């Protein structure tokens, strides 16, 4: 009877989800509407939905419940009723590495094609190692925090005391299991920032100088600004975003981190902002551009199932327009830092081609930060220098 109950709970949630909200936000609302669901029900529905979407469009013509069992086998190291019901002879193989599990599935289901997991392969950047990237979707990414070096050992000790598995990446970076309740384990929020490993690595191209004036023009919750400030605390800073509520949330993060001196503006960078910005000149601009987020779909695998290809061109045009509108406020000889969390060449390399051919910008360096090998997001970053004229 338990398996029938789990199947019914999964199918009801699946039928109610249309992909318009991030899955985690949908589930919060869904569980509030279905208060009769106990903690075990919520846990299994969450696991099954995330596993199912990680399969992308692979074996799309197979029965939904068989697809769920296959996905759950590939994604997890602990057994489930779905696996014992539909793939009973695989149950004792549950702890195998993902690569070995994929071989088992390929042998059993000849129509299984790993490339179908991410059905946008033709749009991938040439720098992506496709097999590694595709296999990574069956592995839950880690939660990464950036810590103050002087608090590193104290925080590690506190987490070990609470029996949390910790990977020490560097004196600044720790990796924890996804879902770790940090606010309960480390109440002193000023000692750390939640920030993906790849996002932290973007700071290697910033190179700010004391008393420089930088603009984080699509600041969102302020993660890149906090990273910039940690590299050079004596910078001056303007942060802007089109969403006023994002800037309010940013205030709380900045206060916790001890970042007190900054300006902020609500700006739509697709519009003419000359009245607001005519007298501003910057020593550096961070453009963490709106994008498809395809480099983060290991955290939001529902996008493998619901994303529509036409949106790639939409984001590419948006990125080109924003960059064109902000670069005029950059001093000659100073950097524009262009960042996306996308793996699509149209949002990355092709945008850079557009910028250096249409604007007074020279490419200094660009890189795909391949987080898929580190249980992290995959990102793209380019450092472009404003030329005279």
C-alpha positions in Angstrom: 0.0 0.0 0.0 2.9 2.4 0.7 4.1 2.3 -2.9 0.6 3.2 -4.2 0.5 6.1 -1.8 3.9 7.4 -2.9 2.9 7.1 -6.6 -0.3 8.9 -6.1 1.4 11.7 -4.1 4.1 12.1 -6.8 1.7 12.1 -9.7 -0.6 14.7 -8.1 2.3 17.0 -7.5 3.7 16.4 -10.9 0.4 17.2 -12.6 0.1 20.4 -10.6 3.5 21.7 -11.6 3.8 23.7 -14.8 7.4 25.0 -14.6 6.5 28.6 -14.2 7.9 28.8 -10.7 11.2 27.3 -9.5 10.4 23.9 -8.2 11.5 24.6 -4.6 9.1 27.6 -4.5 6.3 25.6 -6.0 6.7 22.9 -3.4 6.6 25.3 -0.5 3.1 26.5 -1.7 2.0 23.0 -2.7 2.7 21.6 0.8 0.9 24.5 2.4 -2.1 23.7 0.4 -1.9 20.0 1.2 -1.4 20.1 5.0 -2.5 16.5 5.3 0.9 15.4 3.9 3.3 14.3 6.6 7.0 15.0 6.7 7.7 11.6 5.1 5.3 12.3 2.2 6.9 15.7 1.6 10.4 14.2 1.7 9.5 11.5 -0.9 7.6 13.8 -3.2 10.5 16.2 -3.2 13.0 13.5 -3.9 11.0 11.9 -6.7 10.3 15.2 -8.4 13.9 16.3 -8.4 15.0 12.9 -9.5 12.5 12.8 -12.3 13.4 16.2 -13.7 17.1 15.3 -13.6 16.4 12.7 -16.4 15.6 15.7 -18.7 14.1 14.3 -22.0 15.9 10.9 -21.9 13.5 8.0 -22.5 10.7 10.5 -22.9 8.4 7.8 -24.5 8.7 5.4 -21.6 6.1 5.0 -18.9 6.3 7.9 -16.5 6.8 5.7 -13.4 9.5 3.6 -15.1 11.3 6.8 -16.0 10.9 7.9 -12.3 12.5 4.6 -11.1 15.4 5.0 -13.6 16.0 8.6 -12.6 15.8 7.8 -8.9 18.3 5.0 -9.3 20.7 7.2 -11.1 20.4 10.2 -8.7 20.5 8.6 -5.3 22.7 6.4 -3.1 19.8 5.1 -0.9 17.0 2.7 -2.0 13.4 3.7 -2.6 10.2 1.9 -3.1 10.1 3.0 -6.8 13.4 1.3 -7.4 12.5 -2.0 -5.6 9.1 -2.0 -7.5 10.4 -1.3 -11.0 14.1 -2.1 -11.0 14.4 -4.7 -8.3 17.6 -6.3 -9.6 19.3 -2.9 -9.5 18.6 -2.4 -5.8 22.0 -3.8 -4.7 23.8 -1.5 -7.2 22.5 1.7 -5.6 25.8 2.8 -4.2 27.7 2.5 -7.5 29.2 5.7 -9.1 27.0 7.5 -11.6 29.1 6.4 -14.5 28.6 2.7 -13.6 24.9 3.2 -13.1 24.6 4.9 -16.5 26.2 1.8 -18.1 23.6 -0.5 -16.4 20.8 1.7 -17.7 22.2 1.8 -21.2 22.5 -2.0 -21.3 18.9 -2.5 -20.0 17.3 0.3 -22.0 19.1 0.6 -25.4 17.0 3.8 -26.3 18.6 5.6 -23.3 20.9 8.4 -24.7 22.8 10.5 -22.2 22.6 13.4 -24.7 18.8 13.5 -24.3 19.2 14.6 -20.6 20.2 18.0 -21.8 18.3 18.5 -25.1 20.1 21.7 -26.0 23.5 20.1 -26.8 23.9 22.0 -30.1 23.8 25.3 -28.2 26.6 24.4 -25.8 29.8 26.3 -25.6 32.6 24.4 -27.3 34.6 24.6 -24.0 32.2 22.3 -22.2 33.3 18.6 -21.9 29.9 17.2 -22.8 30.0 13.8 -21.1 31.2 15.2 -17.8 28.6 17.9 -18.0 25.7 15.6 -18.8 26.7 13.1 -16.1 26.8 15.9 -13.5 23.0 16.3 -13.6 22.6 13.1 -11.7 24.7 14.4 -8.8 23.3 16.9 -6.3 25.5 20.0 -6.1 27.1 21.0 -2.9 26.3 24.1 -0.8 29.4 26.4 -0.7 30.2 29.1 1.7 32.9 31.8 1.7 34.3 32.3 5.1 36.6 34.9 6.8 40.0 33.2 7.0 40.4 34.1 10.7 37.1 32.2 11.4 37.8 29.2 9.2 38.9 26.7 11.8 36.2 27.8 14.3 33.5 27.3 11.7 34.9 23.9 10.6 35.0 22.8 14.2 31.5 23.9 14.8 30.2 22.0 11.7 32.1 18.9 12.6 30.7 19.1 16.2 27.2 19.1 14.6 28.2 16.0 12.5 28.1 18.0 9.2 30.3 16.7 6.4 32.7 19.5 5.4 35.1 19.7 2.5 37.8 22.4 2.9 38.4 23.8 -0.5 40.6 26.7 0.6 41.1 29.0 3.5 38.1 31.0 2.1 35.8 28.2 0.9 34.0 25.3 2.4 31.7 22.7 0.7 28.7 21.3 2.7 25.9 18.9 1.8 23.1 20.7 0.0 20.2 21.5 2.4 22.5 22.2 5.4 20.6 24.5 7.8 23.4 27.0 8.2 21.4 29.6 10.1 20.9 27.1 12.9 24.4 25.8 12.9 26.3 29.1 12.5 24.2 31.9 13.8 27.0 34.5 13.3 26.0 35.3 9.7 28.8 38.0 9.5 31.4 35.2 9.4 30.4 33.6 6.1 28.5 34.2 2.9 26.6 31.5 0.9 28.2 31.7 -2.5 28.8 29.0 -5.1 32.4 27.9 -5.7 32.4 29.0 -9.3 30.9 32.4 -8.4 33.7 32.8 -5.9 36.3 32.0 -8.6 35.0 35.0 -10.7 36.7 37.3 -8.3 40.1 36.2 -9.7 39.5 38.5 -12.7 38.3 41.5 -10.7 41.6 43.1 -9.7 40.3 46.2 -7.9 42.6 48.8 -6.5 42.2 50.8 -3.2 39.8 53.7 -3.6 38.6 52.6 -7.0 34.9 53.3 -7.8 33.1 50.2 -9.1 29.6 49.6 -10.3 27.8 46.3 -9.8 25.1 47.1 -12.3 22.9 43.9 -12.0 23.5 43.4 -8.3 20.5 41.2 -7.3 21.3 40.0 -3.8 24.8 41.5 -3.9 27.0 38.4 -3.9 29.5 39.8 -6.4 29.7 43.1 -4.6 30.5 41.3 -1.3 33.1 39.3 -3.1 34.6 42.5 -4.6 34.7 44.1 -1.1 36.4 41.1 0.4 39.1 41.4 -2.2 39.6 45.1 -1.7 37.7 46.6 1.3 38.7 50.2 0.4 36.7 50.4 -2.9 33.8 52.8 -3.4 30.7 51.0 -4.7 27.5 51.7 -6.5 25.0 48.9 -6.7 21.9 48.9 -9.0 19.1 46.5 -10.0 15.8 46.8 -11.8 14.1 45.2 -8.8 13.7 47.4 -5.8 13.0 44.4 -3.5 16.4 42.9 -4.5 18.2 46.0 -3.2 16.3 45.8 0.0 17.4 42.2 0.5 21.0 43.3 -0.4 20.9 45.8 2.5 20.5 43.0 5.0 23.4 41.0 3.5 25.7 44.0 3.4 24.9 44.9 7.0 25.7 41.4 8.2 29.0 41.4 6.2 30.0 44.8 7.5 29.8 46.6 4.2 28.5 50.0 5.1 29.7 52.5 2.5 27.9 52.1 -0.8 25.3 53.8 -3.0 22.3 52.1 -4.6 20.0 52.9 -7.4 16.9 51.3 -8.9 17.8 51.3 -12.7 16.3 49.6 -15.8 19.5 49.2 -17.8 17.5 48.7 -21.0 16.4 52.4 -20.8 18.3 55.7 -21.1 19.6 56.4 -17.6 21.5 59.6 -18.6 19.6 61.8 -16.1 20.6 59.5 -13.3 24.1 58.6 -14.4 25.5 61.4 -16.6 28.2 62.4 -14.1 29.3 58.9 -13.1 32.6 57.3 -14.2 33.8 54.0 -12.9 37.1 52.2 -12.5 35.3 48.9 -13.0 31.9 47.5 -13.9 30.6 44.1 -12.9 27.8 43.0 -15.3 26.5 39.7 -13.8 24.0 39.5 -16.7 20.5 38.1 -16.7 20.7 34.8 -18.4 19.2 31.3 -18.9 20.9 30.0 -15.8 21.7 26.9 -17.7 25.0 26.5 -15.7 22.9 26.1 -12.5 20.4 23.5 -13.7 22.0 20.9 -11.5 20.3 22.8 -8.7 17.1 23.5 -10.7 16.8 20.4 -12.9 13.1 21.2 -13.7 14.6 23.5 -16.3 15.9 20.5 -18.2 12.3 19.5 -18.8 10.6 22.9 -19.1 13.1 25.3 -20.7 12.3 26.5 -24.3 15.1 27.1 -26.7 13.9 30.4 -28.0 14.8 32.0 -24.7 18.5 31.7 -25.4 18.2 34.3 -28.2 16.1 36.5 -25.9 18.7 36.5 -23.2 21.5 37.1 -25.7 19.8 40.2 -27.0 19.2 41.4 -23.5 22.8 41.0 -22.5 24.1 42.8 -25.6 21.7 45.7 -24.9 22.6 46.0 -21.2 26.4 45.9 -21.9 26.0 48.6 -24.6 24.2 50.9 -22.2 26.7 50.5 -19.3 30.0 50.6 -21.0 29.8 54.4 -21.7 30.2 55.0 -17.9 33.5 53.1 -17.8 36.8 55.0 -17.7 39.2 54.2 -20.6 41.7 51.5 -19.6 39.3 50.1 -17.0 37.6 46.7 -17.0 34.1 45.5 -17.8 33.6 42.1 -16.0 31.0 40.2 -18.0 29.6 37.2 -16.1 26.8 34.6 -16.8 25.8 31.4 -15.2 25.1 30.0 -18.7 26.7 27.2 -20.7 25.2 28.5 -24.0 27.7 30.0 -26.5 25.1 32.5 -27.7 25.0 34.0 -24.2 28.8 33.8 -23.7 31.3 33.8 -26.6 29.0 35.2 -29.1 28.0 38.1 -26.8 31.7 38.8 -26.4 32.2 38.8 -30.2 29.4 41.3 -30.5 30.8 43.6 -27.8 34.3 43.8 -29.1 33.1 44.3 -32.7 30.5 47.0 -31.8 31.9 48.8 -28.7 35.2 50.3 -27.7 36.2 47.2 -25.8 39.2 44.9 -26.1 39.1 41.3 -24.7 41.7 40.7 -22.1 40.6 37.2 -21.1 37.6 34.9 -20.9 37.0 31.6 -19.3 34.3 28.9 -18.7 34.5 28.0 -15.0 33.6 24.3 -15.2 31.8 23.7 -11.9 30.3 20.4 -13.1 33.5 18.6 -12.0 33.3 20.2 -8.5 29.6 19.7 -7.6 29.3 23.4 -8.3 27.6 25.7 -10.9 29.2 26.3 -14.3 29.8 30.0 -15.2 31.3 32.1 -17.9 33.5 35.2 -17.3 35.2 37.7 -19.5 37.4 40.7 -18.7 37.1 43.4 -21.3 39.0 46.8 -21.3 37.5 50.1 -22.4 39.5 51.7 -25.2 39.9 55.4 -25.8 37.3 56.9 -28.0 
